[in-house]
Amino acid sequence: MSEADKVKKFIKENKKNIKATTKNLINIFSDTGNEAEIAAEVKKIMKRLDYDEIREDSLGNVIGRIGNGSKKIIFDAHMDTVPSGDNSNWTTDPYQGTFKGDKVYGRGACDDKGSLVSFLYTGKAIKELNLADEFTVYISASIMEETCEGVALGKMLEEQNIEPDFAVIGEASDFKICRGHRGRMLLEAVFSGKSVHASVHEDDNHAIYKATPFIEAVKDLNQRLPEDPVLGKGDICVTKVEVETNSLNSTPTECRVIMDRRTTTVDSKESVLKELSELPGAEKAEISLMTFNDKTYKGAQITAEEYFPAWILDENHELIEAGKNAFKEYYKEEPEIDVWGFSTNGNYTMGKAGIPTMGFGPGKSENCHINNEYIDIDDVIEAIGFYSLLPKHLN
């Protein structure tokens, strides 16, 4: 029996449990910052699936190990979800996994609990079928991806002294092999003003009036950002304007312009800040990257720049080639190679740490973050085949 057939037999034998695990994880409320319950459940699942080692770091990330080979590969999916929003807009309870035919509905079904379940059973398949002798395989269930993607995963790898040779990010890709994605930055321009009574206002020292030419220039800048041959153009947009004023009858003391900047590999922190510094009115502002600052569910403080770089892995890299071969072996067809349009934990593994990274996951990206989020359970199940056969093609 071929290894692909062995994996298919494994999947058939475990299908009922895979479906139950998917429903169970969706049932657990795990909005960002509230991952304690799902982390405890993931550890129980790893123990039940006979992982060789199960760890939890000081932040609350969970990581399981299979094998002890000289090469190291990490499969990462995040446990946290965005809020469900107005539950009245859902046709099902967002925090109760609900099957309708082959689709399972609920918050996190597609982003990212489907991928997480696939990875959990991939660990079991690799161990049970002896598919990765030369590898140490890590299955990572990370936290806080929705608010500061890559930061928690990076801190876990550093704390646990894990240096992977390869990384696989499980996010919805509709079974396409993704070799990169755009990055993002959150920036602010702060304009100072003088508070005087509105009846005697001073236009030259009016914080909002100072900011207005700059805001208009940001809109114009968006049309002339540089283009990456693979990732396309970046984007910049003013997303919020905050004003400090002593009263509604006084001119503001400060105007704070917040901008979301989507980046490609032709952008850097320095180039983006330089672009903004050269805009009309910029000389009147203090322009800087914003800082992420929040606590994990375990009370650990995370402070980091709001900088999540874009990345691209060469299509001929051995990891992408291995992905193509694993895909063809299991699905008997040629894979589609693509890039994501959104940022993932890969911005740390490849963008910051330089770990060769590939993305692949069940589900369609358009089903992430929406009301009535769902995933096809057969996609969750069949993704295990690709993941399980990948390491052997890296030998």
C-alpha angles and dihedrals in degrees: 000000000000120000090248089055090048090054091048089052090049091051092049091051092048100038095105092050092046091055092047092049092051092052091045094053092047088052090061116087106231110159110162110293092023102078098120096103096045091045090055090049093049090054090052091050092050090050091049090049090053101245114183094231136006123196138177119200128216092268096051102258114143122218130181127195131213120186132348106244126150094250119069129209127176126203109198131191125161127240100205127089137197115254118276093238118207103003090202087073090063123086089205134037103275091215097049116072105233124191120213106177108306094341124091117203130204143096109299095016091122099017101071123315095080091060091043092055091048090053094047092056091041087064090053093046093050092051098041095046095038093235102153112038095154094049141079102214119204122194109199125198103189134191137224097020092139094061105029108012114205097009098095093041091051093050090049093053091048095046094046092043092234116156109184122201089207137016132203118196115206109213131132109288102148087244092302118136106240119204101182149344143209119271132221141219132192113213139175136204114200119201118193124213142175123256113230132148111282090237090066099031122168110219094195091060098038110123095209093048089050090053097047099080090046093052091051090049092053089057090052092045090059089066095056105041116135120265129232114214092229106026097036124214128346123233136220127190137169104239103174141012118199125190130198115205135159092226142341087263094056133076113252123266092207142015117197118197115197120200134191111212120191109203140198131199091276089064129078135178089258096048093048093050090047092052091053094044090058096054121107109274094016091114088068094055141069105231122195148144112270122239126236111221124174144122127251122231088266092057096253114145119236118196120173143146114268088242121123110170128218119241142189128193115207111258089231095053114126091244093056090044089051089050091052092050094046090049093050092045094053105031098030093227141086116273125231114240114214145146129243120247092214136058123261140173084282088084085076102038096047104009097051108011098036093229108155103253137190130185125216132150149150119260136041120280091227088066093061119105094000131125110265092023112190145166132203106249091214088062090054090050098044094047087069089069093060095043094047095053096043100085095055090058089057093058 
